[in-house]
Amino acid sequence: MSLLTGLLALILVIIIAVVLYKVVKSATGLIINAVVGVILLWLINLFDLMQLFGRPDIPINLITVLICAIGGIFGVLITVVLHLLGIPLAL
């Protein structure tokens, strides 16, 4: 019985290690995506890129930061398009 218990414990540890590896790997990708999105939003405002279209800077508030953090580059694109269309992103 001891050998069977040890084997089951080893299999369980391997399964837990694989699951943790997958979670950490996907979490790092999400964190990098979020950081890139927020930095792009900041750079758009820093270089006054909205002035090229005759629009004011994109307001950096909770909603725009969340959209850019969750969506990354696509979130920034969505925020820019909504801002160009005149749809406010504010509470």
C-alpha positions in Angstrom: 0.0 0.0 0.0 2.9 2.4 0.7 4.2 2.1 -2.9 0.8 2.8 -4.4 0.3 5.8 -2.1 3.7 7.2 -3.1 3.0 6.7 -6.8 -0.3 8.5 -6.5 1.3 11.3 -4.6 4.0 11.6 -7.3 1.4 11.7 -10.1 -0.6 14.3 -8.1 2.5 16.5 -7.7 3.3 16.3 -11.4 -0.3 17.3 -12.3 -0.2 20.3 -10.0 3.2 21.4 -11.3 1.9 21.3 -14.9 -1.3 23.2 -14.0 0.7 25.9 -12.1 3.2 26.2 -15.1 0.3 26.8 -17.5 -1.3 29.4 -15.2 1.9 31.3 -14.6 2.8 31.2 -18.3 -0.6 32.6 -19.3 -0.5 35.2 -16.5 2.8 36.6 -17.6 1.4 37.0 -21.1 -1.6 38.8 -19.8 0.6 41.1 -17.6 2.9 41.9 -20.6 -0.2 42.7 -22.7 -1.6 44.9 -20.0 1.6 46.9 -19.6 2.0 47.4 -23.3 -1.5 48.6 -23.7 -1.2 51.2 -20.9 2.2 52.4 -22.1 0.8 52.9 -25.6 -2.1 54.9 -24.2 0.4 57.1 -22.3 2.6 57.5 -25.4 -0.4 58.6 -27.6 -1.1 61.3 -25.1 2.6 62.2 -24.6 3.2 62.8 -28.3 -0.2 64.5 -28.8 -1.1 62.1 -31.6 -4.8 63.0 -31.3 -4.0 66.5 -32.4 -3.3 65.2 -35.9 -7.0 64.4 -36.1 -8.1 67.7 -34.4 -9.1 65.9 -31.2 -8.0 66.5 -27.6 -5.9 64.0 -25.8 -7.6 60.8 -24.6 -8.5 61.2 -21.0 -6.7 58.7 -18.8 -9.2 57.5 -16.3 -10.3 54.2 -14.8 -12.3 53.1 -17.8 -9.7 53.8 -20.5 -6.9 52.2 -18.4 -9.0 49.1 -17.8 -9.9 48.8 -21.5 -6.2 49.2 -22.5 -5.0 46.8 -19.7 -7.5 44.1 -20.6 -7.3 44.5 -24.4 -3.7 45.4 -24.8 -3.0 46.8 -28.3 -6.5 46.0 -29.4 -7.9 47.8 -26.4 -5.8 50.9 -27.3 -7.2 50.7 -30.8 -10.7 50.5 -29.5 -10.2 53.4 -27.2 -8.7 55.6 -30.0 -11.5 54.7 -32.4 -14.2 55.5 -29.8 -12.4 58.8 -29.0 -12.3 59.7 -32.6 -16.0 59.0 -33.0 -16.7 61.3 -30.1 -17.9 58.5 -27.7 -16.9 59.5 -24.2 -15.3 56.9 -22.0 -16.0 58.3 -18.6 -18.0 57.4 -15.5 
